[in-house]
Amino acid sequence: MPSLHAPLPAATEAPAAPAGIRLIVTDMDGTLLDDDKRPPEGLREVLGLLRERGVLFSPASGRQYATLAQEFADVSDGMVFIAENGTYVVRDGRELSSDPLDRATVARLVATVRRLAADGADLGAVVCGKRSAYVERSDPAFLAEVARYYVRHEVVADATAVDDEILKVALFDFGPVEETTAPALAPFAATHQVVVSGAHWVDVMNRTANKGAALRRLQRELGITRAETLVFGDYLNDLEMLDAADWSFAMANAHPEVVRRARHLAPSNNEDGVLRTVVRLLGLPVAPARAAR
């Protein structure tokens, strides 16, 4: 693993260090975490230095709030979590904003998934509530994929009947989601946000909900400008978030559309790209990285 102080490759070299960065927002999977879902070495040290400088660090993910809170449990004080692709924003256990789906839409989505499964598609729905995620499919292979992103989940007989506010419905397809499940959701795209968030995941939310909308609300609430915001992303559900910051970085491994949309390029998630870029741009006095993993 490269040292946090190693020069960035020429293709990812960023302009002169920005002055006055007050907010750093990063996607998790494919961005901050490596392909084995591990955070970069030195992350806690960097987070401590950012806190000392008054820079707010905010994970922004399709993951549920409980999953993000668990990941950062030891350093979560004051941290803002942009969860469920922007539909749920929480700081210190207090909800800052949410954008739940109506029950009729949830029922239509679950019915669509049931129909696709009956026709032979290898997929399942995750009905994402504020308190928990709910699934009807209970086989170990599917639940293993759900558990990666939703540590708090329940298997239920009818996901449309749960007593919770539903933030989004995520669909996991064991096949390539852009070729299979996503096209089947086209009827929802006229009224809702249908976004591919990974090679096997597609999320359906209110049209008003995305990471960028959540970030802009957060910027307004905290009085932070685009020029004071640094953002990292790698997939299509990060596009609006990148648009909300002057300092927007696509990872070297990002979806081609994300690379086109971002203003700058960072090393890949497997090269500690987020931390290396933050350390360089903000001139953080971080000790050399530990031995390569």
Secondary structure, 3 states (H helix, E strand, C coil): CCCCCCCCCHHHCCCCCCCCCCEEEECCECCCECCCCCCCCCHHHHHHHHHHCCCEEEEECCCCHHHHHHHCHHHCCCCEEEEHHHCEEEECCEEEEECCCCHHHHHHHHHHHHHHHHCCCCEEEEEEECCCEEECCCCHHHHHHHHHHCCCEEECCCHHHCCCCEEEEEEEECCCCCCCHHHHCHHHHCCEEEEECCCCEEEEEECCCCHHHHHHHHHHHHCCCHHHEEEEECCHHHHHHHHCCCEEEEECCCCHHHHHHCCEEECCHHHCHHHHHHHHHHCCCCCCCCCCC
